[in-house]
Amino acid sequence: MYTPDPIAFTAFGLVVRWYGVLIASALLIGLLLAIKRSPKYGINPDLVMDFFLYMTPAVIIGARLYYVIFSFDYYAAHPQEIFATWHGGLAIHGGIIAGVIVALVLCRVKKISFFAFSDVLIPALPLGQAIGRWGNYFNQEAYGSQTDLPWAITVNDVALGMIKVHPTFLYESIWNLLTFGFIFFYEDKIKKVDGELFFVYLGLYSVGRFFIEGLRTDSLMFMGLRTAQLISLALIAVGVGGLWYLRKNEDRFANSLIKN
């Protein structure tokens, strides 16, 4: 049975893994997309560049810290693995939290609207997630329970050996692409004020993540519950509540593009 090789190539003794290649590709594509969108919102492309410079390390640290915190028992016993991000273990919710914090601080310093800035950036997020999820495939992680469905993939499970499982990385990649497409539709046909795309993403992504997480066998847990599902429920509420708030205060936010 075929299993993917996690190593993309080796150059001058340096091992380059698909996980890193895909994450780097997702960041680059997201940057180019955000730069292209920035003039539409009156945002200086240089500000987008600044954001990505600050955001990239912050997101990696946030995603890893989140994962380590909710896998504390393992990393307490294997502290040498804490920094081994090439082995996988980046939680998207931790990355989102870190990215939002960086954006809030940058917008505060530069005195621009967070809502406008977030709408410039948001489409890059589900697209980047759709690309990055394939790193899980090459690492043979983040897969689901056993299944005989025609699209099942074969993985070498530590406990069970070679088994066929739900390709939950694929499910989430597809869901993210659908979310990416819907965001542009919403922007063109439905959006009224800045910030709506941010809340649409939070709600829509979280709906898919909630159900997909239920199929996974490696979920981070908190008090016996799947952490990602709890966070997803909270973000769905934030998404719906945020949209309601923006629409209720439409006059206030209609001209919120630039603060200064």
N, C-alpha and C positions, 0 to 999 in steps of 0.2 A: 504494500500500500504506500502511496506517495505521501510524504510529509515535506513541507517547505524547509529550505535552508535559511536560517535567520541572518546569515552573513551575505551581504550584497557583493562585496569584493574586498580584497586586501591590497593595500598600496604602501610600499616602503615599510612593511612590517606592521602597518596600522590596519586593524580589522574594522571595517565599516559595516554596520548592521542595517538591515532594511528598516528597522524601527526608527533609527536616527535619520535615515534618508527620507523616509516618508514624513516625519515630523518637520524636518527642514524644508521639504518641498511644500508642505501645507502652509508653513509660515511665509515662505516667499510668495506663493500664489495669493495668499490673503493680503499681503502687503501691496502687491501690484493692483489687486482689485480695489482695495481701500483708497489707494492713491488716485486711481481712475475715477472713483466716485466723489472724491473730496471737493472738486470745483462745483459740483451740483449743489452742495450744501454751504458753499462759501468758506470752506475750510482750506487753509494753506496745506498743500501736500507735504511741506517740510514738517508740519506738526504731526502728520501721520507717521512720517519717518521717525520722529522723536519718540512717539508712542511705542512703535514696534521695538525700538532699541531698549526702552525701559521695560516694556511688557514681556519680551521674550524670556529673559532670565527670571522675572517675577512669576510668570505663569508656570515655568518648569519647576521652580522652587515650591510654589503653591500647590501644584498638582502632586508633587512628590510628598510634601509635608502632610497633605490631607491623607494620602495613601498610607504613609508610615504611622500616622496617629491612629487610624482605624485598623491597623495591622500591628499594633504595638507589641503584642506578645511575641510575634515572629521576629521583629526587628530588635527587640530587647535581647533575644537569644542569638541573633545573627547581626550584630551592629555593623559588621563589615559590608553588609548588603544595603545599608541605608542609602549610600550614594551610587549604587550600581543601577542607574536608571536604564542602562542598555539591556537589562534583564526584564524590562517592563515595570509596571507599577506606577503609572501616572494617572491620577484620578481627575477626570475632566471637571468635576464640580469644584475641586480645589483650584484648578487653573482659571475657571470662570470667575471665582471670587477674587483671585489675585488680579486678573485683568481688569475687573470693574474698579477695584481700588486704585490701580494705576491710572485708569482713565479719569476717575473722579478727582484725584490729586492734580493731574496734568491740566484738566479743564479749569480747576480752581486757580491754579497758578497762572494760566494763560488767559483766564477770564473769558472763556467761551462756554456755550451751552453744552452741558453733558449730553442732553437728549439729542441734539443735532449731531454731535460727535459720535455718539453711540450708533445712530442710524447710518452714518458713513461706514462704520466698522462691521456692523452686525452680519451682513451677508457673508463676510469672509469667515465667520465662525463656524456655521454648519458645513460650509464647503471644506474648510480645513479639517473638521472632525471626520467628514466622509472619507477624506484621504488618509488621515492619520490612523483611523480604525484598522486599516489593512496591516498596520504594524503588529496588531494583535494576531493576525493570521500567521505571519511569519514567525512570531514568538510562540505560537501555539498556546495562546492564553485567551481569557475572556470569551470562552465558548460556552455553549449551553448544555442541557441535559441530553442523554442519549436519545436517538431517534432513527427511524428507518426511512424517513422522507427522502425523495429522490435527490434533493439538494444538500443532504447531509454531507459534512466533511469528516475526514478521518484524522484523529489526533492521537498522540501517544500519551495517554493519561498516566500519571505517576502511579496511581493505585490500580487502575483497571487495564492498563496496556493499550493496545490499538483498538479504538472504539469509534463509532460514528455518532456525531453530535450535531445539535443545532448550530449553524454558523451565526451566532448572535452578533459578531462583529459585522457581518454582511447585512443583517437586518438593520443595525443601527446606521451603517453607512448609507443604505438606501433611504432610510427615514430622514437622515440629514440632507440628502440630496433633494428629497421632496420638500423639506422645510426650506432649503435654499431657494428652490423655485417658487414656493408660495410667498416668500418674503418679497420677491420682486413683483409678483402679482398684486400683493397687498399694497405695496408702495405705489404702484401705478394706478390701481383702481379704487382703493378703500381708504388709504391713509389720509388724515386731515392735519395732524400736527406732529412735530418732531418728538421722537421718543417712542412712538407706537411700534416701530420695528423691533426695538429692544424688548418690549414686553411681549410682542407676538412670538419672538424667538424663545423667550423663557418658557412661555406656556406650551407652545407647540412641541419644542424639543422634549420637554419634560413629560408630555403625554406618551410619546413613543418610548422614551427611556424607562418609564414606569413599567410598561408591559414587557419590554424586552428584558429588563433586569430580572423579571420573574422567571425567565428561562435559564439564567446563568447559574453556574455551580460554584463560582468563586467570589460571590458578592461579599463586600465589606459589610460587617454587621455591627449594630449598635443596640444593646439590650435585647438581643434576639430578633431584631428586625433588620431588613435590608436597608442599609444607609442610603443608597442611591434612590430607593423608592420613597423614603421619608423626605429626602431633599427634593425629589421631583414633585411630590405633593405640595411642598411649601412653595416651590417655584411656579407651579400652576396657579396657586392662589395669588402670588405676587404678579404674575403675568395678567391675570384677569383683573385684579384690583388696580394695577397700573394703567391698563387701558381704560377702565372705568373712570379713574381719576383724571386722566388726560382729556377724555371726552367731556367730562363734567366741567372741566376748566379750560375748554377749548379756546375761549377768547384770550385767556391769560398766556397760553403757550403758542398761539398761532404765529407770533412774530418773535419766537425765542431763539432764533438762529445764533445771533451773536450778542453777547452781553455788553461788550464795550464799544 
